[in-house]
Amino acid sequence: MQNEIANFSWIVVFILTILGTGLLRVGLKGFKSDKIDQKDSLGVAWSERFGIIALNGVFLLLAAFIVSIVKLASL
């Protein structure tokens, strides 16, 4: 039982890392697109949306890093 929980938590760290990296890449690629100076149908600038997406990616990567440090410290 204990080993299954430990394996599951490493899977969660892996998923957080993949999601964080993906969001960060999408956000940073968005800054190079043609839409950066335009606004969407709600009147929100695309630069704000891409910034929020990239920031979410950074937070997910930070969470994965913190969880992995806590897990390694508990070994």
Summary of the structure (lengths in Angstrom):
residues: 75
radius of gyration: 16.7
end to end distance: 16.3
largest distance: 52.8
contacts: 206
relative contact order: 0.19
helix: 81%
strand: 3%
